[in-house]
Amino acid sequence: MAKKEEKIVPLLPLRGLLVYPTMVLHLDVGREKSVQALEKAMMDDHIIFLTTQRDISIDEPSEEDIFKVGTLTKIKQMLKLPNGTIRVLVEGMQRGEMTKYTDEGDYFSVTALPLDERDSKDAEDEALMRTLLDHFDQYIKLSKKISGETLSTVSDIDEPGRMADIIASHLPLKLKEKQEVLETLDIKERLNKVIEIIHNEKEVLQLEKKIGQRVKRSMERTQKEYYLREQMKAIQKELGDKEGKTGEVDILNSRIEEAGMPDHVKLTALKELERYEKVPSTSAESSVIRNYLDWLISLPWSNATEDRLDLKRAEKILDEDHYGLEKVKDRVLEYLAVQKLTNSLKGPILCLSGPPGVGKTSLAKSVAKSLDRHFVRISLGGVRDESEIRGHRRTYVGAMPGRIIQGMKKAGTINPVFLLDEIDKMSNDFRGDPSSALLEVLDPEQNHTFSDHYIEETYDLSKVMFIATANNLATIPGPLRDRMEIITIAGYTELEKIHIAKDHLLQKQLKDHGLKKSHLQIRESAIRNIVRYHTREAGVRSLERQLASICRKAAKQIVSEEKKKLIITDKNLSDYLGKNKFRYGQAELEDQVGVATGLAYTTVGGDTLSIEVSLSPGKGKLILTGKLGDVMKESAQAAFSFIRSRAKEMNIDENFHEKNDIHIHVPEGAVPKDGPSAGITMATALISALTGRAVRKEVGMTGEITLRGRVLPIGGLKEKTLSAHRAGLTKIILPKDNERDIEDIPESVRSELTFVPVSHLDEVLQHALTGESK
């Protein structure tokens, strides 16, 4: 490389473009100073210095904004275009280095030092040229953007430096890389640099080709699927199946969008829909997926009814539908009041406990009506399979969700009143424990993420108002009972039954039997006699059946005998219902020795229980009959032992147990009897038999006894008191600890009874036994 004299020439800065020596190309020049530089060069020797700007956005570059190494170029032709731009044809002559930069005012000029290159080549140059040509040939085949004629043109070049320049000008290089080639004056180094660049470009092209092929395959597959779908639609149309599976998928997709599902459930539904679309219709899995999607879509995820938080309206509805039951009504009104204040209360879990026929189920319907919510009921009686609650796994044949999810689908809203009827009658076996499965459903802290085996996704039950009904709380497992708020419905008094019959039951039966009020009239005295002499129950089912019987007979008379109006009184009641089935009044007609009336609690309400004691010569054998349970047997043993220990004080022969066999019997022997409240009754009957003192006929008693004669508290006082009132008893002996429960007994019953709280058997005997021995 040899240096020549420096030359002062005009400067033309290029933006995004670079000219190598021997290159011929057109340039469009628009900047004012660049146009002036061209005109200056045309006036002189047509030589101009071309170099590239470092930043193409600068309009008036300074010395620091342009590269020092550029190309001394000869202007071949210049043409002025209509828009004011100059189009110029230039030919690169040789590399040059800017040594001085001058602003001439109208244009820029530089002092440029020409940079020479050697023309001779050696064997290494030849080898490098061949390698470069080989790479360039491969690059052209991969790129397909450069014509084959370019390769022929380049192949004819003998100068190694010029070959490197020409090939570099054809490559899509960054400006910085092109400038590096321009500034590389050593020929071998320049050839190696261009070989390295073209090798990298080749690898990039190969990767692009692979990616392109992959994209093409994907596009071909997509186009193929689209084509096949269109063909399927056409075939379905020809066969008369206008919608087909594709149309069905579109409908399901729109239904999923409209269902208001949470995001995680919606994602699952869309995935299953995608599977459903791909699975053939003839496959068994297709129907399984379709059923699953139908369940997901049909469940209420966000649809809710708005509670009518009007306490007066709710109270009116509850009073119209049910007479009495103040405790339950108050609880519902409390819930409404709190809901009105907070507007965010979780649904309560209520359990209505009481005998059959007291209106537990119909009360739940009235609650739904007063709240203006949807009502749904499921019966749990006899359920012993856990999957009835939690559903079956989808892998099983005939799988379906559990009754809870089925009930929610039926309700159609996320906040219905949900009745779990007969919750005490569930059982368990090898198929699982359904009562344990209900623990999650009835726990306000857990039921917002209830999991059904079939649905799999969590479901929110926290807004549901659950109401359970039960006859016997003893059969409900402790953990389940703990999750519910127990409201006890003891039963109805005689006054309440008469009121219910007049205002509710009779109207319903007249309607059911096609009768009008003008056809049949039942006087209140007749209804009272029906309650007293034809029914003995805590609820009103039997009462309703008796009214239905009267309506049937009345309908027959109206149709066959053409009677226009029938009036039922206490005088002609027996013509319709026959003779009295029960005795109303005293449980016993007179004071008797060895017979005491106890009060018992059963699953159908309270009942009176006669306990009889008989003495016969023997050796002190204690005989217990009447199908008594273990607890009642133990009560009898405790009473017997207490009497033996206090025989002298009670004026009883201390050796009575050696001379007599004692037989304690509870009538209706076929009915099992058990419970911890017959102790004082057994002891009173036994003492009456041993002393000969009669037991007062108007007295009923309940309480457990200890070996020291203490009277222990019992449960179910309200139910027992109502049964005593029905039986015509007027005095109730009860444990002193149960005195607080008297307030729960209706005023109409309390006013007709005398309550005697006792703490020891001595007090019982004072009130229960007559003074004289018979």
C-alpha positions, 0 to 999 in steps of 0.5 A: 500500500502506497500513499498519494498526494492529499486532495481537497474535494467536496464532501457528500455524506450518505445516509444508510448507504455505502459505496465501494471502489469500482461500484457504479450506482445511482444516488438521489440527493436532496439536502441543500449542502449536498446539492451544492457539493455536487455542483462544485464537483461538476465544475472542477474535476467531477471528483467527490468524497463519499462517506457514510453518516454514523446516525442517519437522522442528522440533517447537517452532520459535523465531523464527528458524525461521519466515518473517516474512511470513505470512497473517492468517487467520480460523477458520471451523470447528474439529472435534476428531477421535477421534485427538486431532487438531484439524481446522480450516477457515480462510480467508486474509484478508490478508498480514501481517508479524511484528514481535514473537514472544512465547512465552506458555507454552501457545502462541506469539503474534505482533504482526502488522502487516497489509500492504495491497495496492491494488485498482485495476488499470491497462492493464498489469495487465490485459495481465499478467493475460491473459498469466498466464491464457493460460500457465495454460490451456496449463499445465492442458492439459499437466498434466491434474492441474488441472480445467478448472473451476479455469480458469473460476474463476480467469478470473472473478477481477478482482483481479490480486493475488488471481489471482496468489495463486490460480494460485500455490497450484495450481502444484507449487512448492517452499515457497521459491518460494511464500513469495517470491510471498507476500512480493512485495507489488507486484502487477505484480512478483508477476504477472511472477514467477508468469508466469515460474514457470508458464513454467518449469513448462510447459517442464518438463512438455513435457520430461516429456511427451517423455520419457514418449512415449519411454518409452511407445514403448520399452515398446510395442516391448518389449511387441510383441517379447514378444507376438511371441515368445509367438506364435512359441512358440505357433506352434512348439508347434503345428508340433511344434517344442517348443523352437524357437530361443528354447528353444535360446537359453535352453540356450546361455545356461545353457551359457555361464554354466556354461562358466567363461569369463573375463569378457571371453570371457563378454561376447563370447559373450553379445553373439554370443548376442544376435546369434544370437537376432535373426538368422533361422534361414534366414540363413547367418550364423545357422549361423556364429554358432552354430558359434562359440558351440559352440566357445567353450562346448566349450573348457575355460576353467577345468576342470583335472585334479589332478596326482598328484605321487607320484614313486614311482608315476610312476617305476614307471609309466615303468619299466613302459612303457619300458625304458631312456630314463633321461634322459627319465624323470629330466626328468619326475620332476624336473618332478614334484618341482618342481611338488610344491614350488612348485605353480605351475610352467609346463608345460615344452616338451620335444622328444624327438629320435631315430630312428623306433621308439625310443618317442617317442610312446608315451613321451609317453603314459606321461608323461600316465599318470604325471601322471594328465593327459589326453593329446592328440596332433596330427600336424604331418607335412606341415602347410604352412598357417599356418591349420592352427595359428592357425585361419581367420578366421570370415569364410571359408566352412568356417572352423574353429579351428587344430589347437591349439584343436581339441586343447584341445577334445578334451582337455577340460582346460586342463592336458593333455599335448599331443603335437606329433608329427613337428614336424620335418616341417612345411613352408611355402609361399605359405599361410604358415609354420606353424613361425613360428605355433608360436613363440607356442604353444611360448614359456612367456612368451607362450602364456598369451595365445595368439590363434587367428584363429577364436576371436579371444579370447586362450586360456591355454596356459601350463598345458599340458605340450607334448611334441614329437617329431622325427627330425631337428633340422636341419630345425627352424628355429632360433627354434623349436628355441630354445624347446624343451628338446631330449632326445635318444633315440639308440636301443637297445642289443642288450641293451635290444632283447632286454629290450623284445621279451621284456617288451613287444613279444611280449606285445602281439603275442600278444594282437593275434593271439589267442595265449596264452603257452601257445601260443607261446614264443620263447627268448631266443636266438631273440630275440637272433638276430632282433635280430642277423640280421633287423633293423638299426635304432635303434628296435624297429619292425622287431623288432616286425614280425618278432615279428608275422610269427612270431605269424602263422605260429604262429597258422596252425600252431595252427589248421590243424595243431592244434598246442598249443604252439610253441617258437621257438629259434635252431635253427628260427628260419629256418623262420619268418623265412627266411634271415638278412637281415644279417651280424652281426660284423665289418663286414669279414671281413678286413683290406683295403687301401683300405677303411675303415669310417666311422661315420655319423649318419642320421635313422634312427639311426647306421650304418656306412659303408664307404669304398673307394679304388681307384688306376688309371693316369692323370693324377691325376684325383680321382673321387668317387662314391656320391651324396656331398653337398658336405660329403663332397666337400670332406672328400675334397679336404681329405684328398687335399691333406693326403696330397700335403703329407705324401707323403714322410713317409708313404713315398708317391711324391710324384708319385702324383697325376701317375701315378694316377687316384684313385677314392673310392666309398661303396657304396649309391650310390642313397642320398644321403650327406653330413655333416662326419664322414667326413674321417679315414675317407677319408684313412685309406682313401686312405693305405691304398691308396697305401701298401698297408697294410691297414686293421684290420677291427675299427676304426670311425672318425669325425671331420673332418680339416683341411689340417694333419691335425687331427681336428675334433669331430663330433656323434651319437657315441652313435648312431654307437657303437651302430651300430658295436656292432651291426656287431661293431666293437670299436675306435672312433677318435673326436676327442679333443674328443668324449671327454666324450660317451663317458659318454652311451653305455650301460655294456653297450656301453662295456664291449665297445668300445675308444675311442681319442681322437685329435687328429691323423691320425698317431694315427689311422693308428697305430691303424687301419693294419696294420704290413705292406704288402700 
